Amino acid sequence: MEEMFTAQMSVRRGRWRLYVVLMNTTERWPEYEFGPVVPTFTDRVNALSVLGFEPLPDAAWEWTEDAETHDDPSSPVILIAATKVRSWTGAVA
């Protein structure tokens, strides 16, 4: 059975970054940095490929919002996108 992971994308210091969440490990999470413009679907798939991952068939990107400072309703909003992926290189177990 193949292992599924969650890829997330958010803005950090004015630049979009995509990373794959690796739970229960001390490994550094694979990460890809984009520019200030929201990456297209194709940009995201290409970045995942560079990192050794691919979206699961029929996986969709889901967008949520969070607060930069929790419990502060005037805090700037942080957008986070997430989708399910799998490793196509077999490098991550």
C-alpha positions in Angstrom: 0.0 0.0 0.0 1.4 3.4 -1.0 1.9 6.0 1.6 0.0 9.3 1.3 1.4 12.6 2.4 -0.1 16.1 2.6 1.5 18.9 0.5 0.8 22.4 1.7 1.4 25.8 0.2 1.5 29.1 2.0 3.1 32.6 1.9 6.3 33.2 3.9 8.1 36.5 3.8 6.1 37.6 0.7 6.9 34.4 -1.3 4.8 31.3 -1.8 6.4 28.1 -0.7 5.2 24.5 -1.2 6.3 21.8 1.3 5.4 18.1 1.9 4.5 17.3 5.5 6.5 14.3 6.8 5.0 13.2 10.1 6.8 11.1 12.7 10.3 11.8 11.3 13.2 14.1 12.0 13.8 14.5 8.2 13.7 18.0 6.8 10.4 18.5 4.9 10.9 18.8 1.1 10.3 22.4 0.2 10.0 24.5 -3.0 9.9 28.3 -3.1 8.0 30.3 -5.7 7.8 34.1 -6.2 5.2 36.5 -4.8 2.5 35.5 -7.4 0.2 32.6 -6.5 1.6 29.5 -8.4 -0.7 28.0 -11.0 -1.8 24.4 -10.8 0.9 23.5 -13.4 3.6 25.3 -11.3 2.5 23.3 -8.3 2.6 20.0 -10.1 6.0 20.8 -11.5 7.4 21.8 -8.1 6.0 18.5 -6.5 7.7 16.6 -9.3 11.1 18.3 -8.5 10.6 17.2 -4.9 9.8 13.6 -5.9 6.0 13.7 -5.4 2.9 13.8 -7.4 -0.8 14.6 -6.6 -3.0 11.6 -6.0 -5.5 10.9 -8.8 -8.5 13.2 -8.4 -6.9 15.1 -5.5 -8.0 18.7 -5.3 -6.3 21.7 -3.6 -8.3 22.8 -0.6 -7.8 26.4 0.6 -8.2 27.4 4.2 -7.4 30.6 6.1 -5.6 31.0 9.4 -4.5 33.9 11.5 -1.0 35.2 11.8 -1.7 35.8 15.5 -4.2 33.4 17.0 -6.9 34.8 19.2 -6.5 38.2 17.6 -9.4 39.0 15.2 -7.5 41.9 13.7 -4.5 39.7 12.8 -3.6 39.4 9.1 -5.0 36.3 7.3 -2.7 33.5 6.2 -4.0 31.4 3.2 -2.9 27.7 3.2 -3.6 25.3 0.4 -3.3 21.6 0.8 -3.6 18.4 -1.3 -2.8 14.7 -0.9 0.3 13.5 -2.7 2.4 10.3 -3.0 6.1 9.8 -3.5 6.9 8.6 -7.0 10.6 8.1 -6.3 10.1 5.8 -3.4 12.6 7.9 -1.5 10.2 8.5 1.4 8.8 5.6 3.3 
